[in-house]
Amino acid sequence: MAKQTVLVVDDEANIRELIAYNLKTEGFFVEEATTGEEALEACVSKKPALVLLDIMLPGMDGLEVCTRLKRDAATSTIPIIMITAKSEEVDKVLGLELGADDYITKPFGVREMLARVRALIRRSAGGLKHTGEEGGRLSAAGITVDVRSYKAYRTDRPLQLTLKEFELLSALIANRGKVLTRDYLLDTIWGYEYFGETRTVDVHIRHLRKKLEDGGTVIETVRGVGYRFSAGKGE
């Protein structure tokens, strides 16, 4: 398999060097950026497989970079892992709301960082394994997902979903009528022993519902348990 390129965006040289050294040791190519503007340019020119993006950047911060990357069709599918400080709880949630796929908090362990990078790149490059209908289309309530092309539609209108939103929607539709727990979704969608909180699922579901607009009502919250795609609504 060809080496994957990871873009590391951080204005602290020691952090960049630490991340870059360990990624290279694991067989990745590494590009570096110190500002938001450099990050945007690198994403277009280098087409990285993943971006490790610090929130606290000089000038354009990481949240703005994330917003711009997800708005641009040329870069919207690039997975993003936000890097935050432990005290930046609001920023973690904001980053997920803006389309980031995951986050790690400083100070972070190298093993944790590498596990998240490998898992997210693997999920981005590979097909869905949890839908039970791999290689085809899933349809319900006027919503269709194509698990091969990673495209989703609502009443034939394309939906602009992040990787995690797409996989959540696919899992819910594939298991329509069944309650999927937050822990199950974390394990299945994120694909590794998750170091964060089940709140991550809630944020992604909320964002997904907004993109589905009134169609978002088919995703029901089962209080204290998880979520269910209601098979009877809209069909």
N, C-alpha and C positions, 0 to 999 in steps of 0.2 A: 504494500500500500504506500502511495506517495506521502511524503512528509506534509504535515499540515502546518500552516502559518498561524501564529497567535500574535495579535497586536497588544502590547502592554502600554497602557496610557497612565502615566504617573509623573508628577513633577519632582518627586524625590528620587535622586539617582540611586541611593542605596536600596530602595524598594524595587526599582526597575531591575537593578543588577541581580538581586536575590531571585526575583521571579524568572528573569531571563535565563540565569544559570541553570535553574532546576528544570525549566521547560526544555532547554537544549539538551540537558542530560537525559531527558525522557524521549528525545528524538524529534522535537518540534523545531521548526524554523521560528525565529522571533523577530518581530519588528517593534520598534519603540517610538513613542511620541510623548512629548512633555506638556503639550497644550491641547485644548479642544480643537483648535483649528488644524493642527498637525494630525490629530486623530481622524478627523473627517476626510482630509486629503488621503491619508494612508488607507482608509477603508475603501475608497474609490479606486486607488491605484494598485494596491497590493491584494485586494480581495481576501482578507484573512478569514480563516475558518472560525475564529472566535476573537472577541475583544474582552480583555480584562481592563476595566475602566474605573479609575479612581473618581470619586465624586468631587473632592476638593482640588480643583485645578485653577491655576491663575487665569483670569479673564473668563472665558466661556467654561462653566463648570460641567461636571460629568452628566448631570441631569439634562442640561441643554444638549449636550452631545448625543445622549441617548435618544432624546426627542427627535433630533434632526435625522439621525440614522434610521429610525423606525418610520419616519415620514417619507423618506426617499425610497422609491421602489428598487433602486439599484443596491441599496444596503439594508433594506428592511428585514431580510431573512438572516442576517449575520447574528449569531447568538452573542449576547452581552452578559458578562458577569460584573456586577458593580462591586467596587471595593469601598467599604465604609468604615468609620470608626465605631466602636461599641456604643458610644453615646448617641449616634445618629439614627435613632429608631425611626423618626419621621422620614428621613432620607431613604431608608431601606424601603419603606412602603411606597414612597413617591417613585423611586426607581422602578419598582415592579409595576406600578400604575402606568408608567410611561413606556413600558414594553420590555424592560430588562428581564432576562430569563432566570437569573439567579443573583445571589450576592454572597460575599464573604466579608468578615469583619476583621479589622486590624486590632491587635496582632493576630495573624492567622498562621496555622501550621502548614508546612510545605505539603505534607501528605493530603491534608484536606483540600488545599488549592489544586493539586494535581488531580485528585479524584473528581473534583467538580469539573475541571477542564476536560478530562478524558470522557466523562459521562455525557457532558453536554455536546461535545463534538461527535461522539458516537451516536447520540440520539438525533443530531442534526443531519448526519451523513447517511444513517441507516433508515430502513423502513420501519413502520410501526409493527410491533410484535404482540401487542396486547389487544388488538381489536377483534381478533377472531375471524377477520375477513381481509387478511393481508393481501395486497396486490389489487384490490378492487375499490369499489365505491360504497360508501355508507350513506343512507338517506333516511330521514325521518323529519316529520313536522315541517316540510318545506326547506329543510337544510340538508345540503349534500357535502360530503368531504371525500376527496380523492386521495387515498393513502399513498399513491405512487407519485403524484405530482405535488403533494402537499398544498393543494388548493381547496378552498372551501367556498360554498355559495349558499345564499339564501334567496329563494325564488329567482334563481339564475343570476343574481347579482353577486359579483365576487366580494369576498370578505377579506379584509386586510388583517390577518392574524399573525401573531408571533408564533414561534415554534411551540412554546408551551401551551398557548391558547389553542392551537390546532390540535395538539395531542390530547389535551383535556376534552375538547369537543368530540374528538374521534372516540376516545374511551367511553364517554358518556353515551354517545349514540350507539356504539357497539353493544353496550350493556343496558340499553334503554329499558326502563321499568325497574331496574335494580338500583339499590342504594350502594354507592361507592363511598367508602369511608375516606376521610382525609389522609389517614396513614397509608391506605391502599394507593391513593392517587399519588402521594409523594414517592412511594416505593416504585410504582409502575412508570410514572411520567418522568421523574427525575432520575430513576434508574440506579440509585446507589443509596447507601445508608446516609440519610439526609441529616445534616448537622444543624439545620435551622429550625423553624417553627411551622406548625400546620397552618399558621396564619398566611403563609405564602400561597397556599391553595386558595384561600378565601379571596385574596387580592386578585389572583388570576381569574377566578370565576367572576368576580365583580366586573373586571375589565372585559371579559368575554361577553357577559350579558349586555353591557353597553354597546358593544359592536353588533350584537344580534338585534339591538333595538327592541321593539315589542316582541320579537321572537325569543328574547331572552327568558321569557316566562316559562319556557319549556324546561329550563334548568331549575329544579326545585331544591330548596334547602331542607334537609332533614335535620332539625335542630339537635345539636350535640353529637351528631354522627357523621354526616357528610352531604353528598349531593346525588340527585337522581334526575335523569332525563325522562320526562313524563311522556310515555309512548302515546298516550291518548290525546295529547293536546296538539292541535293544528294538523291532525292527519285525517 
